[in-house]
Amino acid sequence: MSKLLISQTTKEERKEIIKKALGLSLLGNKMPSDDVLSMAKEYIEGKIELDEIQKRVLQKYKIKKDENK
């Protein structure tokens, strides 16, 4: 994953990474949430790393799962 770090990519490369990731997400017929799209923009802008997005998304769905018990 080090090839995807902000320090190892340009803004244009990060845009392409996100474009591909969102394309894969859409294959499952689900549009990413506004929260996920916002985090993707933060990655493109160089504000947060992909592993932080992953942590936030997993935490979000863990909380939702716990609330549904």
N, C-alpha and C positions, 0 to 999 in steps of 0.2 A: 504494500500500500504506500510505500515511501515515494513511489513515482507520482502519487496523487497529492502529495503534500503541497501546501501553498508555496512553500519555499522552493519546490521543485517544478512548479508549473507557472505558466503565464495566465493572465486573465482569459485570453482567448482559448487556451487549452482547458481551463476550468469550465468555460461555457460549453465546450464540446463534451466534456465528461458528464456534465449535468444533462445535456441534451440526450445523450445516449442512455443515461440512467432513467430519465423520465420516459423515454421511448419504451424501455423495457417494462416500466411500471404500467404504461398504458396497454401493453399486451394482455394484462390481466383485466382489462376493461374497467380499471378504476383510476379516476383522476386523483392525483396527489392532493392532499389537503392544503389549505392556504398556509398552514403552519410549515409544512414540508417545503412548499414553494418559497416561502420566506427564508427558510434556512438555506435552501439551495442558492438563493441570491446572495446571502451572507458569505457562502463559500466562494462564489464567483468573485465577490468583492475582496476576498482575502481576509475576511473577519473571523471565520471559524473553519476548522478542519472537518473533513468528512467523518472522522471518528466521533467528533462532538455531535454531529447531526445524528449519527447512529445511536449514540447514548440517549439523546433527547427523545428520539422517536420511540426507542424501546421503553424508556421511562413513561412516556405518554400512554402507550398501549398497556403497559403493566398496570398503571393507575386505573385505566378504564376497565381492565379485566378484574381488578380487585373490587371496583365499585359494583360490578355486576354479580358478585358472589352473594 
